[in-house]
Amino acid sequence: MPPRHLLTVWNPSYANDPLDAHLRVLLHWAARRRAGEATDDDV
């Protein structure tokens, strides 16, 4: 399997604290993966 890379882009004007908003997204997907609700392709 080839290596995977994560590319993220956000516009700070869309959130009060863009780093916290981004962290929430990552934590949400990590929790879904641990719970078996997301596959490797989703994550």
N, CA, C and O atoms as a Tripos MOL2 file, in Angstrom:
@<TRIPOS>MOLECULE
protein
  172   171    43     0     0
PROTEIN
NO_CHARGES

@<TRIPOS>ATOM
      1 N           0.8590   -1.1780    0.0000 N.3       1 MET1
      2 CA          0.0000    0.0000    0.0000 C.3       1 MET1
      3 C           0.9040    1.2390    0.0000 C.2       1 MET1
      4 O           1.8450    1.3100    0.7900 O.2       1 MET1
      5 N           0.6340    2.1980   -0.8610 N.am      2 PRO2
      6 CA          1.4620    3.4130   -0.9060 C.3       2 PRO2
      7 C           1.2620    4.2490    0.3530 C.2       2 PRO2
      8 O           0.2240    4.1410    1.0070 O.2       2 PRO2
      9 N           2.2330    5.0760    0.6980 N.am      3 PRO3
     10 CA          2.0680    5.9340    1.8830 C.3       3 PRO3
     11 C           0.9370    6.9320    1.6800 C.2       3 PRO3
     12 O           0.6470    7.3520    0.5600 O.2       3 PRO3
     13 N           0.3160    7.2930    2.7750 N.am      4 ARG4
     14 CA         -0.7760    8.2720    2.7230 C.3       4 ARG4
     15 C          -0.3070    9.5750    3.3460 C.2       4 ARG4
     16 O           0.5240    9.5830    4.2540 O.2       4 ARG4
     17 N          -0.8490   10.6660    2.8510 N.am      5 HIS5
     18 CA         -0.4790   11.9860    3.3380 C.3       5 HIS5
     19 C          -1.7480   12.7670    3.6600 C.2       5 HIS5
     20 O          -2.7750   12.6170    3.0000 O.2       5 HIS5
     21 N          -1.6550   13.5750    4.6550 N.am      6 LEU6
     22 CA         -2.7810   14.4130    5.0430 C.3       6 LEU6
     23 C          -2.4880   15.8490    4.6390 C.2       6 LEU6
     24 O          -1.4640   16.4170    5.0190 O.2       6 LEU6
     25 N          -3.3880   16.4230    3.8720 N.am      7 LEU7
     26 CA         -3.2850   17.8230    3.4820 C.3       7 LEU7
     27 C          -4.5170   18.5220    4.0230 C.2       7 LEU7
     28 O          -5.6440   18.1220    3.7310 O.2       7 LEU7
     29 N          -4.3100   19.5440    4.7950 N.am      8 THR8
     30 CA         -5.4450   20.2910    5.3280 C.3       8 THR8
     31 C          -5.3110   21.7550    4.9460 C.2       8 THR8
     32 O          -4.2110   22.3050    4.8810 O.2       8 THR8
     33 N          -6.4470   22.3660    4.6990 N.am      9 VAL9
     34 CA         -6.4870   23.7770    4.3380 C.3       9 VAL9
     35 C          -7.6930   24.3790    5.0470 C.2       9 VAL9
     36 O          -8.7760   23.7930    5.0440 O.2       9 VAL9
     37 N          -7.5150   25.5040    5.6320 N.am     10 TRP10
     38 CA         -8.6580   26.1790    6.2260 C.3      10 TRP10
     39 C          -8.4800   27.6890    6.0870 C.2      10 TRP10
     40 O          -7.3750   28.2060    5.9250 O.2      10 TRP10
     41 N          -9.5970   28.3500    6.1580 N.am     11 ASN11
     42 CA         -9.5990   29.8030    6.1010 C.3      11 ASN11
     43 C          -9.9140   30.3030    7.5080 C.2      11 ASN11
     44 O         -11.0200   30.0800    7.9990 O.2      11 ASN11
     45 N          -8.9760   30.9680    8.1640 N.am     12 PRO12
     46 CA         -9.1940   31.4050    9.5530 C.3      12 PRO12
     47 C         -10.4190   32.2940    9.7410 C.2      12 PRO12
     48 O         -10.9350   32.3970   10.8540 O.2      12 PRO12
     49 N         -10.8860   32.9270    8.6930 N.am     13 SER13
     50 CA        -12.0380   33.8070    8.8560 C.3      13 SER13
     51 C         -13.3330   33.0250    9.0520 C.2      13 SER13
     52 O         -14.3540   33.6220    9.3940 O.2      13 SER13
     53 N         -13.3250   31.7140    8.8470 N.am     14 TYR14
     54 CA        -14.5360   30.9150    8.9960 C.3      14 TYR14
     55 C         -14.7370   30.3740   10.4030 C.2      14 TYR14
     56 O         -15.7930   29.8090   10.6880 O.2      14 TYR14
     57 N         -13.7850   30.5230   11.2710 N.am     15 ALA15
     58 CA        -13.9170   29.9930   12.6300 C.3      15 ALA15
     59 C         -13.2920   30.9710   13.6160 C.2      15 ALA15
     60 O         -12.3550   31.6960   13.2860 O.2      15 ALA15
     61 N         -13.8270   30.9760   14.8280 N.am     16 ASN16
     62 CA        -13.2500   31.8250   15.8690 C.3      16 ASN16
     63 C         -11.8380   31.3640   16.2080 C.2      16 ASN16
     64 O         -10.9380   32.1800   16.4050 O.2      16 ASN16
     65 N         -11.6550   30.0470   16.2730 N.am     17 ASP17
     66 CA        -10.3370   29.4840   16.5510 C.3      17 ASP17
     67 C         -10.1130   28.3260   15.5830 C.2      17 ASP17
     68 O         -10.5320   27.2020   15.8610 O.2      17 ASP17
     69 N          -9.4640   28.5810   14.4630 N.am     18 PRO18
     70 CA         -9.3340   27.5580   13.4210 C.3      18 PRO18
     71 C          -8.5720   26.3150   13.8700 C.2      18 PRO18
     72 O          -8.8790   25.2180   13.4030 O.2      18 PRO18
     73 N          -7.5970   26.4480   14.7530 N.am     19 LEU19
     74 CA         -6.8720   25.2700   15.2120 C.3      19 LEU19
     75 C          -7.7740   24.3540   16.0200 C.2      19 LEU19
     76 O          -7.7130   23.1340   15.8640 O.2      19 LEU19
     77 N          -8.6070   24.9200   16.8760 N.am     20 ASP20
     78 CA         -9.5490   24.1060   17.6500 C.3      20 ASP20
     79 C         -10.5770   23.4450   16.7300 C.2      20 ASP20
     80 O         -10.9370   22.2860   16.9340 O.2      20 ASP20
     81 N         -11.0430   24.1700   15.7300 N.am     21 ALA21
     82 CA        -12.0090   23.6030   14.7910 C.3      21 ALA21
     83 C         -11.3860   22.4280   14.0350 C.2      21 ALA21
     84 O         -12.0320   21.3970   13.8470 O.2      21 ALA21
     85 N         -10.1600   22.5780   13.6140 N.am     22 HIS22
     86 CA         -9.4700   21.5190   12.8900 C.3      22 HIS22
     87 C          -9.2310   20.3100   13.8000 C.2      22 HIS22
     88 O          -9.4040   19.1690   13.3730 O.2      22 HIS22
     89 N          -8.8450   20.5510   15.0200 N.am     23 LEU23
     90 CA         -8.6220   19.4680   15.9640 C.3      23 LEU23
     91 C          -9.9040   18.6910   16.2200 C.2      23 LEU23
     92 O          -9.8720   17.4670   16.3470 O.2      23 LEU23
     93 N         -11.0320   19.3900   16.2970 N.am     24 ARG24
     94 CA        -12.3190   18.7080   16.4930 C.3      24 ARG24
     95 C         -12.6050   17.7540   15.3340 C.2      24 ARG24
     96 O         -13.0920   16.6450   15.5550 O.2      24 ARG24
     97 N         -12.3090   18.1700   14.1060 N.am     25 VAL25
     98 CA        -12.5270   17.3030   12.9430 C.3      25 VAL25
     99 C         -11.6490   16.0530   13.0430 C.2      25 VAL25
    100 O         -12.1260   14.9360   12.8390 O.2      25 VAL25
    101 N         -10.3680   16.2470   13.3570 N.am     26 LEU26
    102 CA         -9.4570   15.1090   13.4670 C.3      26 LEU26
    103 C          -9.8790   14.1490   14.5800 C.2      26 LEU26
    104 O          -9.8530   12.9330   14.3950 O.2      26 LEU26
    105 N         -10.2630   14.6900   15.7220 N.am     27 LEU27
    106 CA        -10.6880   13.8460   16.8310 C.3      27 LEU27
    107 C         -11.9860   13.1040   16.5190 C.2      27 LEU27
    108 O         -12.1620   11.9560   16.9250 O.2      27 LEU27
    109 N         -12.8830   13.7580   15.8040 N.am     28 HIS28
    110 CA        -14.1380   13.1140   15.3980 C.3      28 HIS28
    111 C         -13.8560   11.8960   14.5270 C.2      28 HIS28
    112 O         -14.4160   10.8260   14.7660 O.2      28 HIS28
    113 N         -12.9940   12.0420   13.5190 N.am     29 TRP29
    114 CA        -12.6720   10.9210   12.6320 C.3      29 TRP29
    115 C         -11.8830    9.8530   13.3650 C.2      29 TRP29
    116 O         -12.0690    8.6670   13.0930 O.2      29 TRP29
    117 N         -11.0210   10.2270   14.2740 N.am     30 ALA30
    118 CA        -10.2740    9.2330   15.0560 C.3      30 ALA30
    119 C         -11.2340    8.4000   15.9040 C.2      30 ALA30
    120 O         -11.0730    7.1840   16.0050 O.2      30 ALA30
    121 N         -12.2190    9.0390   16.5070 N.am     31 ALA31
    122 CA        -13.2040    8.3230   17.3190 C.3      31 ALA31
    123 C         -14.0420    7.4000   16.4500 C.2      31 ALA31
    124 O         -14.3350    6.2740   16.8520 O.2      31 ALA31
    125 N         -14.4330    7.8580   15.2620 N.am     32 ARG32
    126 CA        -15.2080    7.0060   14.3480 C.3      32 ARG32
    127 C         -14.3930    5.7960   13.9150 C.2      32 ARG32
    128 O         -14.9280    4.6940   13.7930 O.2      32 ARG32
    129 N         -13.1120    5.9970   13.6850 N.am     33 ARG33
    130 CA        -12.2430    4.8880   13.2640 C.3      33 ARG33
    131 C         -12.1130    3.8570   14.3840 C.2      33 ARG33
    132 O         -12.2090    2.6550   14.1400 O.2      33 ARG33
    133 N         -11.8960    4.3280   15.6040 N.am     34 ARG34
    134 CA        -11.7850    3.4200   16.7550 C.3      34 ARG34
    135 C         -13.0770    2.6420   16.9780 C.2      34 ARG34
    136 O         -13.0430    1.4790   17.3790 O.2      34 ARG34
    137 N         -14.2220    3.2870   16.7160 N.am     35 ALA35
    138 CA        -15.5190    2.6430   16.9230 C.3      35 ALA35
    139 C         -15.9000    1.7210   15.7660 C.2      35 ALA35
    140 O         -16.9370    1.0590   15.8210 O.2      35 ALA35
    141 N         -15.0710    1.6690   14.7160 N.am     36 GLY36
    142 CA        -15.3670    0.8200   13.5650 C.3      36 GLY36
    143 C         -16.3580    1.4160   12.6100 C.2      36 GLY36
    144 O         -16.8780    0.7130   11.7430 O.2      36 GLY36
    145 N         -16.6370    2.6990   12.7430 N.am     37 GLU37
    146 CA        -17.6100    3.3640   11.8780 C.3      37 GLU37
    147 C         -16.9800    3.9690   10.6280 C.2      37 GLU37
    148 O         -17.6920    4.4380    9.7410 O.2      37 GLU37
    149 N         -15.6530    3.9620   10.5500 N.am     38 ALA38
    150 CA        -14.9480    4.5320    9.4020 C.3      38 ALA38
    151 C         -13.8700    3.5440    8.9610 C.2      38 ALA38
    152 O         -13.2290    2.8950    9.7880 O.2      38 ALA38
    153 N         -13.6840    3.4430    7.6710 N.am     39 THR39
    154 CA        -12.6520    2.5520    7.1400 C.3      39 THR39
    155 C         -11.3700    3.3400    6.9020 C.2      39 THR39
    156 O         -11.3340    4.5610    7.0530 O.2      39 THR39
    157 N         -10.3240    2.6180    6.5300 N.am     40 ASP40
    158 CA         -9.0540    3.2830    6.2050 C.3      40 ASP40
    159 C          -9.2500    4.2780    5.0730 C.2      40 ASP40
    160 O          -8.6360    5.3450    5.0750 O.2      40 ASP40
    161 N         -10.1060    3.9410    4.0960 N.am     41 ASP41
    162 CA        -10.3310    4.8420    2.9720 C.3      41 ASP41
    163 C         -11.0470    6.1230    3.4270 C.2      41 ASP41
    164 O         -10.7960    7.1960    2.8790 O.2      41 ASP41
    165 N         -11.9260    6.0170    4.4140 N.am     42 ASP42
    166 CA        -12.6080    7.2140    4.9190 C.3      42 ASP42
    167 C         -11.6460    8.1200    5.6550 C.2      42 ASP42
    168 O         -11.6630    9.3410    5.4940 O.2      42 ASP42
    169 N         -10.8080    7.5020    6.4650 N.am     43 VAL43
    170 CA         -9.8880    8.2750    7.2840 C.3      43 VAL43
    171 C          -8.7470    8.7470    6.4190 C.2      43 VAL43
    172 O          -7.8430    9.4250    6.9060 O.2      43 VAL43
@<TRIPOS>BOND
     1     1     2 1
     2     2     3 1
     3     3     4 2
     4     3     5 am
     5     5     6 1
     6     6     7 1
     7     7     8 2
     8     7     9 am
     9     9    10 1
    10    10    11 1
    11    11    12 2
    12    11    13 am
    13    13    14 1
    14    14    15 1
    15    15    16 2
    16    15    17 am
    17    17    18 1
    18    18    19 1
    19    19    20 2
    20    19    21 am
    21    21    22 1
    22    22    23 1
    23    23    24 2
    24    23    25 am
    25    25    26 1
    26    26    27 1
    27    27    28 2
    28    27    29 am
    29    29    30 1
    30    30    31 1
    31    31    32 2
    32    31    33 am
    33    33    34 1
    34    34    35 1
    35    35    36 2
    36    35    37 am
    37    37    38 1
    38    38    39 1
    39    39    40 2
    40    39    41 am
    41    41    42 1
    42    42    43 1
    43    43    44 2
    44    43    45 am
    45    45    46 1
    46    46    47 1
    47    47    48 2
    48    47    49 am
    49    49    50 1
    50    50    51 1
    51    51    52 2
    52    51    53 am
    53    53    54 1
    54    54    55 1
    55    55    56 2
    56    55    57 am
    57    57    58 1
    58    58    59 1
    59    59    60 2
    60    59    61 am
    61    61    62 1
    62    62    63 1
    63    63    64 2
    64    63    65 am
    65    65    66 1
    66    66    67 1
    67    67    68 2
    68    67    69 am
    69    69    70 1
    70    70    71 1
    71    71    72 2
    72    71    73 am
    73    73    74 1
    74    74    75 1
    75    75    76 2
    76    75    77 am
    77    77    78 1
    78    78    79 1
    79    79    80 2
    80    79    81 am
    81    81    82 1
    82    82    83 1
    83    83    84 2
    84    83    85 am
    85    85    86 1
    86    86    87 1
    87    87    88 2
    88    87    89 am
    89    89    90 1
    90    90    91 1
    91    91    92 2
    92    91    93 am
    93    93    94 1
    94    94    95 1
    95    95    96 2
    96    95    97 am
    97    97    98 1
    98    98    99 1
    99    99   100 2
   100    99   101 am
   101   101   102 1
   102   102   103 1
   103   103   104 2
   104   103   105 am
   105   105   106 1
   106   106   107 1
   107   107   108 2
   108   107   109 am
   109   109   110 1
   110   110   111 1
   111   111   112 2
   112   111   113 am
   113   113   114 1
   114   114   115 1
   115   115   116 2
   116   115   117 am
   117   117   118 1
   118   118   119 1
   119   119   120 2
   120   119   121 am
   121   121   122 1
   122   122   123 1
   123   123   124 2
   124   123   125 am
   125   125   126 1
   126   126   127 1
   127   127   128 2
   128   127   129 am
   129   129   130 1
   130   130   131 1
   131   131   132 2
   132   131   133 am
   133   133   134 1
   134   134   135 1
   135   135   136 2
   136   135   137 am
   137   137   138 1
   138   138   139 1
   139   139   140 2
   140   139   141 am
   141   141   142 1
   142   142   143 1
   143   143   144 2
   144   143   145 am
   145   145   146 1
   146   146   147 1
   147   147   148 2
   148   147   149 am
   149   149   150 1
   150   150   151 1
   151   151   152 2
   152   151   153 am
   153   153   154 1
   154   154   155 1
   155   155   156 2
   156   155   157 am
   157   157   158 1
   158   158   159 1
   159   159   160 2
   160   159   161 am
   161   161   162 1
   162   162   163 1
   163   163   164 2
   164   163   165 am
   165   165   166 1
   166   166   167 1
   167   167   168 2
   168   167   169 am
   169   169   170 1
   170   170   171 1
   171   171   172 2
@<TRIPOS>SUBSTRUCTURE
     1 MET1         2 RESIDUE 1 A MET
     2 PRO2         6 RESIDUE 1 A PRO
     3 PRO3        10 RESIDUE 1 A PRO
     4 ARG4        14 RESIDUE 1 A ARG
     5 HIS5        18 RESIDUE 1 A HIS
     6 LEU6        22 RESIDUE 1 A LEU
     7 LEU7        26 RESIDUE 1 A LEU
     8 THR8        30 RESIDUE 1 A THR
     9 VAL9        34 RESIDUE 1 A VAL
    10 TRP10       38 RESIDUE 1 A TRP
    11 ASN11       42 RESIDUE 1 A ASN
    12 PRO12       46 RESIDUE 1 A PRO
    13 SER13       50 RESIDUE 1 A SER
    14 TYR14       54 RESIDUE 1 A TYR
    15 ALA15       58 RESIDUE 1 A ALA
    16 ASN16       62 RESIDUE 1 A ASN
    17 ASP17       66 RESIDUE 1 A ASP
    18 PRO18       70 RESIDUE 1 A PRO
    19 LEU19       74 RESIDUE 1 A LEU
    20 ASP20       78 RESIDUE 1 A ASP
    21 ALA21       82 RESIDUE 1 A ALA
    22 HIS22       86 RESIDUE 1 A HIS
    23 LEU23       90 RESIDUE 1 A LEU
    24 ARG24       94 RESIDUE 1 A ARG
    25 VAL25       98 RESIDUE 1 A VAL
    26 LEU26      102 RESIDUE 1 A LEU
    27 LEU27      106 RESIDUE 1 A LEU
    28 HIS28      110 RESIDUE 1 A HIS
    29 TRP29      114 RESIDUE 1 A TRP
    30 ALA30      118 RESIDUE 1 A ALA
    31 ALA31      122 RESIDUE 1 A ALA
    32 ARG32      126 RESIDUE 1 A ARG
    33 ARG33      130 RESIDUE 1 A ARG
    34 ARG34      134 RESIDUE 1 A ARG
    35 ALA35      138 RESIDUE 1 A ALA
    36 GLY36      142 RESIDUE 1 A GLY
    37 GLU37      146 RESIDUE 1 A GLU
    38 ALA38      150 RESIDUE 1 A ALA
    39 THR39      154 RESIDUE 1 A THR
    40 ASP40      158 RESIDUE 1 A ASP
    41 ASP41      162 RESIDUE 1 A ASP
    42 ASP42      166 RESIDUE 1 A ASP
    43 VAL43      170 RESIDUE 1 A VAL
